């Protein structure tokens, strides 16, 4: 039952990643097309615009959600592949612990960087 719940979380993460990356692609890389649809669009790669996005509470939350979902999705997939090769109970515990630890460290680091930037800016 636990693996089923993790699998459902993994699918939910994939959907969130798909939506957030779709929005990212639209805003950051398809700005010329977006400008034709809605009018004037600020230059997405201009430094001032990047700093403003980095300080936006909405953007910070979206960055952290994307980070968490991407890490869960990636490490759950890695764990699943490794468990195909190493099927002993001990190996499963070590692999799971390694994935949880690495994911946790990366999530805390990424979240800290995002929040510190949002609070202090580029300077």
The first five atom37 places (N, CA, C, CB, O) and aatype in JSON, in Angstrom:
{
  "aatype": [20, 20, 20, 20, 20, 20, 20, 20, 20, 20, 20, 20, 20, 20, 20, 20, 20, 20, 20, 20, 20, 20, 20, 20, 20, 20, 20, 20, 20, 20, 20, 20, 20, 20, 20, 20, 20, 20, 20, 20, 20, 20, 20, 20, 20, 20, 20, 20, 20, 20, 20, 20, 20, 20, 20, 20, 20, 20, 20, 20, 20, 20, 20, 20, 20, 20, 20, 20, 20, 20, 20, 20, 20, 20, 20, 20, 20, 20, 20, 20, 20, 20, 20, 20, 20, 20, 20, 20, 20, 20, 20, 20, 20, 20, 20, 20, 20, 20, 20, 20, 20, 20, 20, 20, 20, 20, 20, 20, 20, 20, 20, 20, 20, 20, 20, 20, 20, 20, 20, 20, 20, 20, 20],
  "atom_mask": [
    [1, 1, 1, 1, 1],
    [1, 1, 1, 1, 1],
    [1, 1, 1, 1, 1],
    [1, 1, 1, 1, 1],
    [1, 1, 1, 1, 1],
    [1, 1, 1, 1, 1],
    [1, 1, 1, 1, 1],
    [1, 1, 1, 1, 1],
    [1, 1, 1, 1, 1],
    [1, 1, 1, 1, 1],
    [1, 1, 1, 1, 1],
    [1, 1, 1, 1, 1],
    [1, 1, 1, 1, 1],
    [1, 1, 1, 1, 1],
    [1, 1, 1, 1, 1],
    [1, 1, 1, 1, 1],
    [1, 1, 1, 1, 1],
    [1, 1, 1, 1, 1],
    [1, 1, 1, 1, 1],
    [1, 1, 1, 1, 1],
    [1, 1, 1, 1, 1],
    [1, 1, 1, 1, 1],
    [1, 1, 1, 1, 1],
    [1, 1, 1, 1, 1],
    [1, 1, 1, 1, 1],
    [1, 1, 1, 1, 1],
    [1, 1, 1, 1, 1],
    [1, 1, 1, 1, 1],
    [1, 1, 1, 1, 1],
    [1, 1, 1, 1, 1],
    [1, 1, 1, 1, 1],
    [1, 1, 1, 1, 1],
    [1, 1, 1, 1, 1],
    [1, 1, 1, 1, 1],
    [1, 1, 1, 1, 1],
    [1, 1, 1, 1, 1],
    [1, 1, 1, 1, 1],
    [1, 1, 1, 1, 1],
    [1, 1, 1, 1, 1],
    [1, 1, 1, 1, 1],
    [1, 1, 1, 1, 1],
    [1, 1, 1, 1, 1],
    [1, 1, 1, 1, 1],
    [1, 1, 1, 1, 1],
    [1, 1, 1, 1, 1],
    [1, 1, 1, 1, 1],
    [1, 1, 1, 1, 1],
    [1, 1, 1, 1, 1],
    [1, 1, 1, 1, 1],
    [1, 1, 1, 1, 1],
    [1, 1, 1, 1, 1],
    [1, 1, 1, 1, 1],
    [1, 1, 1, 1, 1],
    [1, 1, 1, 1, 1],
    [1, 1, 1, 1, 1],
    [1, 1, 1, 1, 1],
    [1, 1, 1, 1, 1],
    [1, 1, 1, 1, 1],
    [1, 1, 1, 1, 1],
    [1, 1, 1, 1, 1],
    [1, 1, 1, 1, 1],
    [1, 1, 1, 1, 1],
    [1, 1, 1, 1, 1],
    [1, 1, 1, 1, 1],
    [1, 1, 1, 1, 1],
    [1, 1, 1, 1, 1],
    [1, 1, 1, 1, 1],
    [1, 1, 1, 1, 1],
    [1, 1, 1, 1, 1],
    [1, 1, 1, 1, 1],
    [1, 1, 1, 1, 1],
    [1, 1, 1, 1, 1],
    [1, 1, 1, 1, 1],
    [1, 1, 1, 1, 1],
    [1, 1, 1, 1, 1],
    [1, 1, 1, 1, 1],
    [1, 1, 1, 1, 1],
    [1, 1, 1, 1, 1],
    [1, 1, 1, 1, 1],
    [1, 1, 1, 1, 1],
    [1, 1, 1, 1, 1],
    [1, 1, 1, 1, 1],
    [1, 1, 1, 1, 1],
    [1, 1, 1, 1, 1],
    [1, 1, 1, 1, 1],
    [1, 1, 1, 1, 1],
    [1, 1, 1, 1, 1],
    [1, 1, 1, 1, 1],
    [1, 1, 1, 1, 1],
    [1, 1, 1, 1, 1],
    [1, 1, 1, 1, 1],
    [1, 1, 1, 1, 1],
    [1, 1, 1, 1, 1],
    [1, 1, 1, 1, 1],
    [1, 1, 1, 1, 1],
    [1, 1, 1, 1, 1],
    [1, 1, 1, 1, 1],
    [1, 1, 1, 1, 1],
    [1, 1, 1, 1, 1],
    [1, 1, 1, 1, 1],
    [1, 1, 1, 1, 1],
    [1, 1, 1, 1, 1],
    [1, 1, 1, 1, 1],
    [1, 1, 1, 1, 1],
    [1, 1, 1, 1, 1],
    [1, 1, 1, 1, 1],
    [1, 1, 1, 1, 1],
    [1, 1, 1, 1, 1],
    [1, 1, 1, 1, 1],
    [1, 1, 1, 1, 1],
    [1, 1, 1, 1, 1],
    [1, 1, 1, 1, 1],
    [1, 1, 1, 1, 1],
    [1, 1, 1, 1, 1],
    [1, 1, 1, 1, 1],
    [1, 1, 1, 1, 1],
    [1, 1, 1, 1, 1],
    [1, 1, 1, 1, 1],
    [1, 1, 1, 1, 1],
    [1, 1, 1, 1, 1],
    [1, 1, 1, 1, 1],
    [1, 1, 1, 1, 1],
    [1, 1, 1, 1, 1]
  ],
  "atom_positions": [
    [[0.82, -1.2, 0.0], [0.0, 0.0, 0.0], [0.86, 1.26, 0.0], [-0.93, 0.0, 1.2], [0.52, 2.26, -0.64]],
    [[1.98, 1.22, 0.73], [2.85, 2.39, 0.81], [3.43, 2.73, -0.56], [3.98, 2.16, 1.82], [3.48, 3.9, -0.94]],
    [[3.87, 1.72, -1.31], [4.43, 1.97, -2.64], [3.39, 2.57, -3.57], [4.98, 0.67, -3.24], [3.72, 3.41, -4.42]],
    [[2.14, 2.16, -3.43], [1.06, 2.74, -4.25], [0.91, 4.23, -3.95], [-0.27, 2.0, -4.0], [0.74, 5.03, -4.87]],
    [[0.97, 4.58, -2.68], [0.86, 6.0, -2.31], [2.04, 6.79, -2.88], [0.81, 6.16, -0.77], [1.85, 7.89, -3.41]],
    [[3.25, 6.23, -2.79], [4.42, 6.91, -3.35], [4.28, 7.06, -4.86], [5.71, 6.14, -3.01], [4.65, 8.09, -5.43]],
    [[3.76, 6.03, -5.52], [3.57, 6.08, -6.97], [2.57, 7.18, -7.34], [3.09, 4.71, -7.5], [2.79, 7.92, -8.3]],
    [[1.49, 7.29, -6.58], [0.5, 8.34, -6.85], [1.09, 9.73, -6.62], [-0.74, 8.14, -5.96], [0.8, 10.66, -7.37]],
    [[1.9, 9.87, -5.58], [2.59, 11.15, -5.33], [3.52, 11.45, -6.5], [3.39, 11.11, -3.98], [3.62, 12.59, -6.94]],
    [[4.21, 10.43, -6.99], [5.12, 10.6, -8.12], [4.38, 11.08, -9.36], [5.84, 9.28, -8.43], [4.87, 11.95, -10.08]],
    [[3.2, 10.53, -9.61], [2.4, 10.96, -10.76], [1.91, 12.4, -10.56], [1.2, 10.0, -10.98], [1.92, 13.2, -11.49]],
    [[1.47, 12.72, -9.34], [1.05, 14.1, -9.05], [2.22, 15.07, -9.26], [0.52, 14.2, -7.59], [2.04, 16.16, -9.8]],
    [[3.41, 14.66, -8.82], [4.6, 15.5, -9.03], [4.86, 15.71, -10.52], [5.83, 14.86, -8.37], [5.21, 16.81, -10.94]],
    [[4.7, 14.67, -11.31], [4.91, 14.78, -12.76], [3.94, 15.79, -13.36], [4.75, 13.41, -13.44], [4.32, 16.57, -14.24]],
    [[2.7, 15.78, -12.9], [1.7, 16.73, -13.42], [2.07, 18.16, -13.03], [0.3, 16.38, -12.89], [2.0, 19.07, -13.85]],
    [[2.48, 18.35, -11.77], [2.89, 19.69, -11.31], [4.1, 20.17, -12.1], [3.22, 19.68, -9.8], [4.16, 21.32, -12.52]],
    [[5.07, 19.28, -12.31], [6.27, 19.64, -13.08], [5.87, 20.02, -14.5], [7.28, 18.46, -13.11], [6.36, 21.01, -15.04]],
    [[4.99, 19.26, -15.11], [4.54, 19.55, -16.47], [3.91, 20.93, -16.56], [3.54, 18.49, -16.94], [4.2, 21.69, -17.48]],
    [[3.05, 21.26, -15.6], [2.38, 22.57, -15.61], [3.4, 23.69, -15.37], [1.27, 22.62, -14.53], [3.43, 24.66, -16.12]],
    [[4.23, 23.55, -14.33], [5.17, 24.62, -14.0], [6.23, 24.81, -15.08], [5.86, 24.33, -12.67], [6.61, 25.95, -15.38]],
    [[6.7, 23.72, -15.67], [7.68, 23.87, -16.75], [7.03, 24.43, -18.01], [8.35, 22.53, -17.06], [7.66, 25.14, -18.79]],
    [[5.75, 24.11, -18.21], [5.03, 24.71, -19.33], [4.92, 26.21, -19.17], [3.64, 24.1, -19.45], [5.14, 26.96, -20.12]],
    [[4.59, 26.66, -17.97], [4.53, 28.09, -17.69], [5.92, 28.71, -17.85], [3.98, 28.35, -16.27], [6.06, 29.78, -18.44]],
    [[6.93, 28.04, -17.32], [8.31, 28.53, -17.44], [8.7, 28.69, -18.91], [9.3, 27.57, -16.73], [9.23, 29.73, -19.31]],
    [[8.42, 27.67, -19.71], [8.78, 27.75, -21.13], [8.05, 28.91, -21.8], [8.44, 26.42, -21.84], [8.64, 29.64, -22.6]],
    [[6.77, 29.08, -21.47], [5.99, 30.16, -22.07], [6.53, 31.53, -21.71], [4.56, 30.05, -21.63], [6.66, 32.4, -22.57]],
    [[6.86, 31.72, -20.44], [7.3, 33.03, -19.97], [8.75, 33.31, -20.36], [7.14, 33.13, -18.46], [9.08, 34.42, -20.8]],
    [[9.62, 32.34, -20.19], [11.04, 32.58, -20.36], [11.55, 32.39, -21.79], [11.8, 31.68, -19.45], [12.47, 33.09, -22.21]],
    [[10.98, 31.47, -22.52], [11.57, 31.12, -23.8], [10.67, 31.38, -25.0], [11.97, 29.69, -23.79], [11.12, 31.35, -26.15]],
    [[9.41, 31.63, -24.75], [8.48, 31.91, -25.84], [7.89, 33.31, -25.7], [7.36, 30.85, -25.88], [6.74, 33.55, -26.05]],
    [[8.71, 34.23, -25.17], [8.23, 35.57, -24.89], [7.79, 36.3, -26.15], [9.3, 36.37, -24.18], [6.88, 37.12, -26.09]],
    [[8.4, 36.02, -27.29], [8.0, 36.68, -28.53], [6.58, 36.26, -28.93], [9.0, 36.35, -29.68], [5.78, 37.08, -29.36]],
    [[6.28, 34.98, -28.77], [4.94, 34.48, -29.07], [3.94, 35.02, -28.06], [4.9, 32.93, -29.09], [2.84, 35.44, -28.42]],
    [[4.33, 35.02, -26.79], [3.47, 35.53, -25.73], [3.16, 37.01, -25.95], [4.13, 35.33, -24.35], [2.04, 37.45, -25.7]],
    [[4.14, 37.77, -26.41], [3.93, 39.19, -26.67], [2.89, 39.41, -27.76], [5.26, 39.86, -27.06], [2.13, 40.37, -27.71]],
    [[2.87, 38.53, -28.75], [1.88, 38.65, -29.82], [0.47, 38.35, -29.31], [2.23, 37.71, -30.99], [-0.52, 38.88, -29.82]],
    [[0.39, 37.48, -28.3], [-0.92, 37.11, -27.76], [-1.48, 38.13, -26.79], [-0.83, 35.76, -27.08], [-2.67, 38.44, -26.82]],
    [[-0.61, 38.67, -25.9], [-1.1, 39.54, -24.83], [-0.58, 40.97, -24.9], [-0.74, 38.96, -23.51], [-0.95, 41.79, -24.06]],
    [[0.24, 41.28, -25.86], [0.79, 42.62, -25.94], [2.22, 42.66, -25.45], [-0.06, 43.6, -25.15], [2.96, 41.69, -25.59]],
    [[2.61, 43.78, -24.88], [3.99, 43.96, -24.43], [4.31, 43.04, -23.26], [4.22, 45.41, -24.02], [3.56, 42.94, -22.29]],
    [[5.45, 42.37, -23.38], [5.93, 41.46, -22.34], [7.34, 41.92, -21.97], [5.92, 39.95, -22.81], [8.17, 42.13, -22.86]],
    [[7.64, 42.06, -20.66], [8.99, 42.49, -20.29], [10.02, 41.44, -20.69], [9.06, 42.75, -18.77], [9.74, 40.24, -20.7]],
    [[11.22, 41.9, -21.01], [12.31, 41.01, -21.39], [12.62, 40.05, -20.23], [13.59, 41.82, -21.79], [13.04, 40.51, -19.17]],
    [[12.41, 38.75, -20.41], [12.54, 37.82, -19.28], [13.97, 37.66, -18.76], [12.02, 36.48, -19.69], [14.17, 37.34, -17.59]],
    [[14.96, 37.88, -19.62], [16.34, 37.67, -19.18], [17.04, 38.94, -18.73], [17.12, 37.05, -20.29], [18.23, 38.91, -18.39]],
    [[16.33, 40.06, -18.73], [16.93, 41.3, -18.22], [17.18, 41.14, -16.72], [15.99, 42.53, -18.51], [16.34, 40.61, -15.99]],
    [[18.34, 41.6, -16.28], [18.75, 41.4, -14.89], [17.7, 41.91, -13.89], [20.07, 42.1, -14.64], [17.36, 41.22, -12.94]],
    [[17.2, 43.11, -14.12], [16.23, 43.7, -13.2], [14.96, 42.83, -13.11], [15.86, 45.12, -13.65], [14.4, 42.66, -12.02]],
    [[14.52, 42.29, -14.23], [13.33, 41.44, -14.24], [13.59, 40.12, -13.5], [12.89, 41.16, -15.68], [12.72, 39.61, -12.8]],
    [[14.8, 39.57, -13.66], [15.14, 38.33, -12.95], [15.18, 38.58, -11.44], [16.49, 37.77, -13.43], [14.69, 37.76, -10.66]],
    [[15.75, 39.7, -11.03], [15.81, 40.03, -9.61], [14.4, 40.23, -9.06], [16.66, 41.3, -9.38], [14.09, 39.75, -7.96]],
    [[13.56, 40.91, -9.8], [12.18, 41.13, -9.35], [11.42, 39.81, -9.22], [11.44, 42.06, -10.32], [10.67, 39.62, -8.26]],
    [[11.61, 38.9, -10.17], [10.97, 37.58, -10.05], [11.5, 36.84, -8.83], [11.2, 36.74, -11.33], [10.74, 36.17, -8.12]],
    [[12.79, 36.95, -8.6], [13.39, 36.26, -7.46], [12.91, 36.79, -6.12], [14.88, 36.38, -7.53], [12.99, 36.08, -5.12]],
    [[12.43, 38.02, -6.08], [11.92, 38.62, -4.84], [10.42, 38.46, -4.68], [12.28, 40.08, -4.8], [9.88, 38.74, -3.61]],
    [[9.74, 38.01, -5.72], [8.29, 37.85, -5.68], [7.91, 36.63, -4.84], [7.72, 37.71, -7.11], [8.42, 35.54, -5.06]],
    [[7.03, 36.82, -3.88], [6.59, 35.72, -3.02], [5.99, 34.58, -3.84], [5.57, 36.21, -1.98], [6.26, 33.41, -3.57]],
    [[5.19, 34.92, -4.83], [4.59, 33.9, -5.68], [5.66, 33.08, -6.39], [3.65, 34.54, -6.71], [5.59, 31.86, -6.44]],
    [[6.65, 33.77, -6.95], [7.73, 33.08, -7.65], [8.55, 32.21, -6.7], [8.64, 34.08, -8.35], [8.93, 31.09, -7.05]],
    [[8.81, 32.72, -5.51], [9.58, 31.94, -4.53], [8.83, 30.66, -4.2], [9.83, 32.76, -3.24], [9.43, 29.58, -4.16]],
    [[7.54, 30.76, -3.96], [6.73, 29.57, -3.66], [6.75, 28.6, -4.84], [5.28, 29.96, -3.31], [6.91, 27.4, -4.66]],
    [[6.59, 29.14, -6.05], [6.6, 28.27, -7.23], [7.97, 27.61, -7.43], [6.23, 29.08, -8.48], [8.03, 26.43, -7.79]],
    [[9.05, 28.34, -7.2], [10.39, 27.75, -7.3], [10.55, 26.6, -6.31], [11.48, 28.83, -7.04], [11.06, 25.54, -6.66]],
    [[10.09, 26.82, -5.08], [10.24, 25.79, -4.05], [9.35, 24.58, -4.36], [9.89, 26.36, -2.66], [9.77, 23.44, -4.16]],
    [[8.14, 24.83, -4.84], [7.26, 23.71, -5.23], [7.89, 22.93, -6.38], [5.85, 24.23, -5.65], [7.9, 21.7, -6.36]],
    [[8.42, 23.63, -7.38], [9.07, 22.95, -8.5], [10.28, 22.17, -8.02], [9.48, 23.96, -9.58], [10.49, 21.03, -8.45]],
    [[11.07, 22.75, -7.15], [12.24, 22.06, -6.61], [11.82, 20.78, -5.89], [13.01, 22.98, -5.66], [12.38, 19.71, -6.14]],
    [[10.84, 20.88, -5.0], [10.4, 19.71, -4.24], [9.82, 18.63, -5.11], [9.39, 20.12, -3.22], [10.13, 17.45, -4.94]],
    [[8.97, 19.01, -6.07], [8.36, 18.0, -6.93], [9.4, 17.36, -7.85], [7.24, 18.62, -7.76], [9.36, 16.15, -8.07]],
    [[10.32, 18.15, -8.37], [11.36, 17.6, -9.25], [12.27, 16.65, -8.48], [12.18, 18.73, -9.88], [12.63, 15.58, -8.99]],
    [[12.64, 17.03, -7.27], [13.5, 16.15, -6.47], [12.79, 14.85, -6.11], [13.95, 16.87, -5.19], [13.38, 13.77, -6.22]],
    [[11.54, 14.94, -5.67], [10.8, 13.71, -5.35], [10.69, 12.82, -6.58], [9.39, 14.03, -4.78], [10.97, 11.62, -6.53]],
    [[10.27, 13.42, -7.69], [10.07, 12.66, -8.91], [11.37, 12.0, -9.37], [9.52, 13.58, -10.02], [11.38, 10.82, -9.73]],
    [[12.45, 12.75, -9.36], [13.74, 12.23, -9.79], [14.29, 11.15, -8.88], [14.73, 13.34, -9.89], [14.71, 10.1, -9.35]],
    [[14.28, 11.41, -7.58], [14.84, 10.44, -6.66], [13.96, 9.2, -6.5], [15.06, 11.07, -5.3], [14.46, 8.1, -6.28]],
    [[12.64, 9.37, -6.63], [11.77, 8.2, -6.6], [12.04, 7.32, -7.82], [10.27, 8.63, -6.55], [12.07, 6.09, -7.71]],
    [[12.22, 7.95, -8.97], [12.56, 7.19, -10.18], [13.9, 6.51, -10.07], [12.55, 8.09, -11.39], [14.05, 5.35, -10.46]],
    [[14.9, 7.21, -9.53], [16.22, 6.61, -9.33], [16.14, 5.44, -8.37], [17.22, 7.65, -8.81], [16.71, 4.38, -8.63]],
    [[15.44, 5.63, -7.27], [15.26, 4.56, -6.27], [14.6, 3.34, -6.91], [14.4, 5.07, -5.08], [15.02, 2.21, -6.68]],
    [[13.57, 3.58, -7.7], [12.86, 2.47, -8.35], [13.78, 1.71, -9.29], [11.64, 3.0, -9.11], [13.77, 0.48, -9.32]],
    [[14.59, 2.43, -10.06], [15.52, 1.76, -10.98], [16.57, 0.97, -10.22], [16.2, 2.78, -11.9], [16.89, -0.16, -10.58]],
    [[17.12, 1.56, -9.16], [18.15, 0.86, -8.38], [17.58, -0.38, -7.7], [18.75, 1.8, -7.33], [18.27, -1.39, -7.59]],
    [[16.33, -0.31, -7.25], [15.72, -1.48, -6.6], [15.47, -2.61, -7.59], [14.42, -1.08, -5.93], [15.29, -3.76, -7.18]],
    [[15.45, -2.32, -8.88], [15.34, -3.38, -9.89], [16.62, -4.21, -9.92], [15.06, -2.76, -11.28], [16.57, -5.41, -10.2]],
    [[17.75, -3.58, -9.64], [19.03, -4.28, -9.67], [19.42, -4.87, -8.33], [20.1, -3.34, -10.14], [20.0, -5.95, -8.26]],
    [[19.1, -4.17, -7.27], [19.49, -4.59, -5.92], [18.22, -4.81, -5.12], [20.41, -3.52, -5.22], [17.62, -3.86, -4.61]],
    [[17.8, -6.06, -5.0], [16.48, -6.33, -4.44], [16.48, -6.82, -2.99], [15.8, -7.34, -5.28], [15.41, -7.12, -2.46]],
    [[17.63, -6.91, -2.34], [17.63, -7.36, -0.95], [17.02, -6.29, -0.04], [19.07, -7.72, -0.48], [17.01, -5.11, -0.39]],
    [[16.53, -6.71, 1.12], [15.95, -5.75, 2.06], [16.98, -4.73, 2.53], [15.36, -6.49, 3.27], [16.66, -3.54, 2.67]],
    [[18.18, -5.17, 2.77], [19.24, -4.26, 3.22], [19.56, -3.23, 2.14], [20.51, -5.04, 3.59], [19.69, -2.04, 2.43]],
    [[19.68, -3.69, 0.9], [19.96, -2.78, -0.2], [18.82, -1.77, -0.35], [20.17, -3.56, -1.52], [19.06, -0.59, -0.6]],
    [[17.6, -2.23, -0.2], [16.44, -1.33, -0.31], [16.49, -0.25, 0.75], [15.12, -2.12, -0.2], [16.2, 0.92, 0.48]],
    [[16.86, -0.63, 1.98], [16.95, 0.37, 3.05], [18.06, 1.38, 2.77], [17.2, -0.32, 4.4], [17.88, 2.58, 2.97]],
    [[19.22, 0.89, 2.31], [20.34, 1.78, 2.02], [20.01, 2.72, 0.86], [21.61, 0.97, 1.7], [20.28, 3.92, 0.93]],
    [[19.43, 2.17, -0.19], [19.07, 2.99, -1.35], [18.03, 4.04, -0.97], [18.53, 2.1, -2.49], [18.15, 5.21, -1.33]],
    [[17.01, 3.62, -0.23], [15.97, 4.55, 0.19], [16.55, 5.64, 1.08], [14.86, 3.81, 0.93], [16.25, 6.82, 0.89]],
    [[17.38, 5.26, 2.04], [18.0, 6.24, 2.94], [18.88, 7.21, 2.16], [18.83, 5.54, 4.02], [18.87, 8.41, 2.43]],
    [[19.63, 6.71, 1.18], [20.49, 7.56, 0.37], [19.69, 8.56, -0.45], [21.36, 6.72, -0.54], [20.04, 9.73, -0.53]],
    [[18.61, 8.09, -1.05], [17.76, 8.97, -1.86], [17.07, 10.02, -0.99], [16.71, 8.15, -2.63], [17.0, 11.2, -1.37]],
    [[16.56, 9.61, 0.15], [15.89, 10.56, 1.05], [16.89, 11.59, 1.56], [15.23, 9.82, 2.24], [16.58, 12.78, 1.62]],
    [[18.08, 11.15, 1.94], [19.1, 12.06, 2.44], [19.55, 13.05, 1.36], [20.3, 11.28, 2.96], [19.58, 14.25, 1.6]],
    [[19.88, 12.53, 0.18], [20.33, 13.41, -0.9], [19.22, 14.39, -1.3], [20.76, 12.58, -2.13], [19.47, 15.58, -1.49]],
    [[18.0, 13.89, -1.41], [16.88, 14.76, -1.75], [16.64, 15.82, -0.7], [15.62, 13.95, -1.95], [16.38, 16.98, -1.02]],
    [[16.73, 15.42, 0.56], [16.54, 16.38, 1.66], [17.6, 17.46, 1.67], [16.53, 15.65, 2.99], [17.29, 18.64, 1.84]],
    [[18.86, 17.06, 1.5], [19.95, 18.03, 1.48], [19.78, 19.01, 0.32], [21.32, 17.31, 1.39], [19.94, 20.22, 0.49]],
    [[19.47, 18.48, -0.86], [19.28, 19.35, -2.02], [18.07, 20.27, -1.86], [19.13, 18.51, -3.29], [18.12, 21.43, -2.26]],
    [[16.99, 19.75, -1.26], [15.8, 20.58, -1.06], [16.09, 21.7, -0.07], [14.62, 19.72, -0.55], [15.73, 22.85, -0.31]],
    [[16.74, 21.39, 1.04], [17.04, 22.41, 2.04], [18.0, 23.45, 1.45], [17.66, 21.76, 3.31], [17.82, 24.65, 1.66]],
    [[19.01, 23.0, 0.72], [19.96, 23.92, 0.11], [19.28, 24.83, -0.91], [21.09, 23.15, -0.55], [19.47, 26.05, -0.88]],
    [[18.5, 24.25, -1.81], [17.81, 25.03, -2.83], [16.8, 26.0, -2.24], [17.12, 24.11, -3.79], [16.67, 27.14, -2.7]],
    [[16.08, 25.54, -1.22], [15.11, 26.41, -0.55], [15.82, 27.56, 0.15], [14.27, 25.62, 0.45], [15.37, 28.71, 0.08]],
    [[16.92, 27.27, 0.82], [17.67, 28.31, 1.53], [18.19, 29.36, 0.55], [18.84, 27.69, 2.31], [18.1, 30.56, 0.82]],
    [[18.74, 28.92, -0.57], [19.25, 29.86, -1.56], [18.13, 30.74, -2.1], [19.94, 29.11, -2.73], [18.29, 31.95, -2.25]],
    [[16.99, 30.13, -2.39], [15.85, 30.88, -2.92], [15.34, 31.91, -1.92], [14.73, 29.92, -3.31], [15.07, 33.05, -2.28]],
    [[15.2, 31.49, -0.67], [14.67, 32.4, 0.36], [15.66, 33.51, 0.67], [14.34, 31.63, 1.64], [15.27, 34.67, 0.82]],
    [[16.95, 33.18, 0.77], [17.97, 34.21, 1.04], [17.99, 35.23, -0.09], [19.38, 33.57, 1.22], [18.08, 36.43, 0.17]],
    [[17.91, 34.78, -1.32], [17.88, 35.71, -2.45], [16.64, 36.59, -2.39], [17.93, 34.95, -3.8], [16.71, 37.8, -2.62]],
    [[15.49, 35.98, -2.07], [14.24, 36.75, -2.0], [14.32, 37.82, -0.93], [13.06, 35.82, -1.72], [13.78, 38.92, -1.1]],
    [[14.99, 37.52, 0.18], [15.07, 38.47, 1.29], [16.15, 39.53, 1.08], [15.33, 37.72, 2.58], [15.97, 40.69, 1.45]],
    [[17.27, 39.13, 0.49], [18.42, 40.04, 0.38], [18.65, 40.59, -1.02], [19.65, 39.34, 0.83], [19.35, 41.59, -1.19]],
    [[18.1, 39.95, -2.02], [18.32, 40.4, -3.4], [19.69, 40.01, -3.9], [18.14, 41.9, -3.52], [20.35, 39.14, -3.33]],
    [[20.12, 40.65, -4.95], [21.37, 40.3, -5.61], [22.58, 40.96, -4.96], [21.31, 40.67, -7.07], [23.72, 40.62, -5.29]],
    [[22.35, 41.87, -4.07], [23.48, 42.63, -3.53], [23.91, 42.29, -2.18], [23.17, 44.0, -3.54], [24.85, 42.89, -1.66]]
  ]
}
